[in-house]
Amino acid sequence: MSAPRVSVCMPVSRSATEIARSLASVLDQSFDDVEVLVDDDGDAGRAVVERAGDPRVAYRRNDPPRGFVSNHEGLLARARGELIAFLHDDDTWSPAYLETAVRALDADPAAGFALTAYRELPAGRIAPHPPAGAHTRALPLLLGARYRVLPSATVLRRAVLGDVRSPWPRLSCADMVLYLDAALAGWGVAIVAEPLVAYVLHPGQISARELRFREDLARLLGLYRFDDPTVERLRRRRAASAWLSVARARVKAGDGEAARAALAHARAADDDMRVHAEATALRALSRRPRLLRLALCAWYGVRGVPPTTEAAPPR
């Protein structure tokens, strides 16, 4: 059997309704030269695949469950396509998603992966994304702004995998190594500004999981060092920013000890005066609950929104 052009990798663990919605968005693509690999950490996916009745879909149940990182690694090992796409089981694609991403990669042989814009549901806002077009230097793009790069909005070349570290670090943002390692190896990125992916935000992602993601991102960035001083500066700044974000959330939750630990990491990551100034202020707040309450009231008065919406305390 000849290899398909695109391997669609679906690590699933949610309800049958969510899995069915995501899978349907794959099978409705205008680009149909695909294999669809469903690796299930639960038990709802089998019935969904059987109901779909599409011979392009191959199902495998993980017993015991493999977890986020191992499930992705297992799918990559199974994929046969020249191009590889991920779709998580709570996200969906517009019908033209694959066709558009493949066209962008065909037009730019130097691009190791294509990223498309996406909408955040249920709000429906288009998330911030890099400028459209071909970018030969991907590292400044990935490190220089706070874009959330989604696996569900990524199509990459199989050739990129030879430049990616293995195994992935056991972190919730481990997929970032795909982008950072590819960029470090010299691959560019093709950006599609049309929002062709729907990314579902859950309450858990706004609280405990979001906080874990920020801390894991800071730890992952700590695994890298770049020879280019400009890029290295961006890495350090992004890592410090992530640690400061964790510290702010911990302060608001009243966990002064955890906040001060995060602040120490932020200071170590970046010696910028602004980082140290904010760290000093947050450290003072972490030790003075009354001052913290006044600061939160001031935040609410200036911003007009509850201060806990940025990062609620973990539940």
Secondary structure, DSSP 8 states (H G I E B T S, - for coil): ----SEEEEEEE-S-HHHHHHHHHHHHT-S---EEEEEEESSSSHHHHHHHH--TTEEEEE-SS--HHHHHHHHHHHH--SSEEEE--TT-EE-TTHHHHHHHHHHH-TTEEEEEEEEEEETTTEE-----SEEES-HHHHHHSS-----GGGEEEEGGGGGGS-SS--SSTTTTHHHHHHHHHTT-EEEEEEEEEEEEE--HHHHTHHHHHHHHHHHHHHTT---SSHHHHHHHHHHHHHHHHHHHHHHHHTT-HHHHHHHHHHHHHH---HHHHHHHHHHHHHHH-HHHHHHHHHHHHHHHSS-GGGSS----
